[in-house]
């Protein structure tokens, strides 16, 4: 009797079992297990009723389909031979806006780009009435003022506000935040701004307000006198020096150098400020104000016109004449 041949084709039962296997594989093989397992080749054992499909094939079969590329008439679209585009076919690559092409309200009076905006902001708004008198004209002369400003900034031997502004003062000590390079770089900026103030004019937006413009006494300071008052301010009051090191209010402190010094004295060294106002008391800071008319507190930079008139009367100064800084030494 002839033995029946063993067929290698899967039976209908095995085929139905194969259709149910992927669900079991999905439950059995977590993503971590699928990554750690080694895919095996698809195998079929004729003598067994189990059929083991290729896990890699099953995984790719049930994973989401890859993103579809935009197609044209001749195939996938490309952007100048670069990577395939995943966006719309008519999408253009991003380009930064051209500021020169932007027309703000179609007005010629408004700045239309950054260059015009900076030009507007740098327009001189106030200039000392003393003009360019005693302004250094050579690099060597400027360097002398740079050294004086730098020495005053980093000097901590005669600080008057150290008890209050001790943190600001500590930044100027050895090993502090402000290095010698920082100090000298800032000193160069200060001197350059002072020179431009006396030759071209101050550009700070503060001076657009007439009430914030320096009075005749501050405006009449020559370049050398202005730098004398400024150096005294940053030498004795490290709160002001620290503001300068942060790059803030440099033009304001320069323009109102006299009133800034007096304002800081009144706040942090009232005995010195009172000595200036007492004619009977002699001081190495012989710079006297009327006892009945203290400096107003409207601004730490600006000396009021009334106080200026009293000051000129007490010191016997003519209108526009300024005191000699030698009184302060």
Steps between C-alpha positions, in 0.01 A plus 500: 500500500648831394563761769335840439739777410559767763404837359720798581221753440332634814152374573199728539528464877861612495413796278228617742743462787750719315244780461453509877867495586578875456257597776674259734836632392391855573401403852802285562769722354515844658700773321790441739489126439476554127812717507694254712395188309686371199276456195499150358434377152149383410487122558241231442522149641299244300471267796369776728169683508668836597610762253753765614502814283791740480462751792658776293244448226215501751631815663527690173154377402331654804710815541360832371579562139791734425423864409384549146714714277334757274492368148498678169446371153850351481539375857588636846555873523840631609621844602808569290630148553480529879296280730146412397239754596243393758293816465273640238615503145475878474674572835805725461806479726509752788686823435555772764311822428690779337476797737585740221198384303257559789319830465357617833172682434645621168654800677838642406531662845513168685810278514454222247789277608744446785759739359253787484372413849850516648568823315189651655587383851856635469387849412659751746245630748709718733848653492691682776519876455874485570547326167827327417712701741776281656387194301799268430592484134770232496496136598762566767289776657198271501701223662582728793129546569442127454759427769342753735152354455627143541691590817191668644278203416720239666613715793342387829711704743249783553158344446214684671212262429673172583283434806188500283629399158750244628403248235569748222829595662608136529486467123795739472720317751778262401336183376166677459268493204654796319846424365756759397416426138133573573584824677733634231262402221221689677730798555566519127125504435444773760768728355377445146143585599619812682697615194202444271275679747715814482559488125183351350250477784342246734273245335319354802122502467489638854589844372198520271310601813584866570451441872779241494756714320789631712472855626740781418745404774543143375482610138777754558751244626798467270617158395781490758273624780230251405747212513628629837153484652428166336820341631422624850152350478607149396795502739298578812165339417524145375125484452543746213820330381322166479223653290767632262661155479163359396496749213197692627441877524855589395394811309262599780776483762739690273249771412398554863838423655482785753146434621562124503791545741299731724196274490702196608667704775164607638380140511811311615723769656265764649774647719702591192192633328411714802856633510458630148193697610649643820708813434637495856651155464820474299557176318731355241182480296430871515204511268212669679125493442247726673374333816143609425484347155604135481528320169163363387459126466336503157787312339839375618656642184346843456564807716195724519518849348415663831786324677733599216405867533562487876830324444620762253396779737682351799819431305487830314478333161364658186222322308651206318819511707592175674685437828859385499542133594815598691264588786442130546859398555 
